[in-house]
């Protein structure tokens, strides 16, 4: 059974940086598309970025120029480097795994809270 465990959230001042990590158990990581999503208070969950099995990254407009998604298959881990953080980036950030070869099986992590405030 696959599990995703996020870490790296916390409190940061506006303009600061954080790096989120999502570690996957099991053997599906290398064949999975990985993504980061976020859920802010009073809003719907939204896509932040995804990265394919070969490292092709796609970013939502909210992330372009500020966030970088990457993956390390040796560590079964996907990262989200967030720079120039703004108060509106405050949200719970979730990691998601999609396995295209297994009927698009989806697995979600439990989330990690990012708070951007002075």
C-alpha positions as CSV (number, residue, x, y, z in Angstrom):
1,X,0.0,0.0,0.0
2,X,1.4,3.4,-1.0
3,X,1.6,6.2,1.5
4,X,2.7,9.8,0.9
5,X,4.1,11.8,3.8
6,X,4.6,15.5,3.4
7,X,6.9,17.6,5.5
8,X,8.5,21.1,5.5
9,X,5.6,23.3,6.2
10,X,5.6,26.0,8.8
11,X,5.5,29.7,9.5
12,X,7.4,32.0,7.2
13,X,7.5,35.8,6.7
14,X,6.4,37.3,3.4
15,X,9.2,37.2,0.9
16,X,10.7,34.1,2.5
17,X,11.2,30.6,1.2
18,X,10.2,27.0,2.2
19,X,10.9,23.6,0.7
20,X,8.2,21.0,1.0
21,X,9.0,17.3,0.7
22,X,6.7,14.4,0.0
23,X,8.1,10.9,0.5
24,X,6.4,7.9,-1.0
25,X,6.5,4.4,0.2
26,X,6.3,1.4,-2.0
27,X,7.4,0.9,-5.6
28,X,5.0,3.1,-7.6
29,X,6.9,6.4,-7.4
30,X,9.0,5.9,-10.5
31,X,6.0,5.3,-12.7
32,X,3.8,8.0,-11.2
33,X,3.0,11.6,-12.0
34,X,3.5,13.6,-8.8
35,X,1.8,16.8,-8.0
36,X,1.3,19.5,-5.3
37,X,-2.0,21.0,-4.6
38,X,-3.2,23.4,-1.9
39,X,-6.3,24.2,0.0
40,X,-6.6,27.7,1.4
41,X,-9.3,28.8,3.9
42,X,-12.6,29.5,2.2
43,X,-11.3,28.3,-1.2
44,X,-11.4,25.2,-3.3
45,X,-8.4,22.9,-3.6
46,X,-6.2,24.1,-6.5
47,X,-3.3,22.7,-8.5
48,X,0.1,24.2,-7.8
49,X,2.4,22.0,-10.0
50,X,3.0,18.6,-11.4
51,X,6.0,16.7,-12.5
52,X,6.0,13.7,-14.9
53,X,8.0,10.5,-14.6
54,X,10.6,12.0,-16.9
55,X,10.8,15.3,-15.0
56,X,8.5,17.5,-17.2
57,X,7.0,20.1,-14.9
58,X,3.8,22.0,-15.3
59,X,2.9,25.0,-13.2
60,X,-0.3,26.8,-12.3
61,X,-0.1,30.5,-12.9
62,X,0.1,31.1,-9.1
63,X,3.4,29.2,-9.1
64,X,5.1,30.4,-12.2
65,X,8.4,32.2,-11.5
66,X,8.3,31.5,-7.8
67,X,7.9,27.8,-7.2
68,X,9.9,24.8,-8.5
69,X,8.8,21.2,-8.4
70,X,11.3,18.4,-8.7
71,X,11.6,14.7,-8.0
72,X,14.3,12.3,-6.8
73,X,13.6,8.8,-7.8
74,X,16.5,7.5,-5.7
75,X,14.7,8.8,-2.7
76,X,11.1,8.3,-3.8
77,X,10.6,12.0,-3.0
78,X,9.0,15.0,-4.7
79,X,9.9,18.5,-3.6
80,X,8.3,21.9,-3.9
81,X,10.7,24.8,-3.5
82,X,8.7,28.0,-2.8
83,X,10.3,31.4,-3.0
84,X,9.0,34.9,-2.6
85,X,6.1,33.7,-0.5
86,X,3.0,35.9,-0.1
87,X,0.3,35.8,2.6
88,X,-2.1,34.5,-0.1
89,X,0.1,31.4,-0.3
90,X,-1.1,30.4,3.1
91,X,-2.7,27.0,2.8
92,X,-2.5,23.3,3.5
93,X,-0.3,21.8,0.8
94,X,-1.0,18.3,-0.4
95,X,1.1,15.8,-2.4
96,X,-0.7,13.7,-4.9
97,X,0.5,10.6,-6.8
98,X,-1.2,9.5,-10.0
99,X,-0.3,6.1,-11.6
100,X,-1.4,6.2,-15.3
101,X,-0.6,2.6,-15.8
102,X,-2.9,1.5,-13.0
103,X,-6.2,3.2,-14.2
104,X,-4.9,6.5,-12.9
105,X,-4.8,5.4,-9.4
106,X,-4.7,8.4,-7.1
107,X,-3.0,8.6,-3.7
108,X,-3.0,11.7,-1.5
109,X,-0.8,12.7,1.4
110,X,-2.2,14.1,4.7
111,X,-1.0,17.7,3.9
112,X,1.4,20.1,5.5
113,X,0.4,23.6,6.6
114,X,2.2,26.7,5.2
115,X,1.5,30.0,6.9
116,X,2.9,33.2,5.4
117,X,2.6,36.0,7.9
118,X,4.7,38.7,9.5
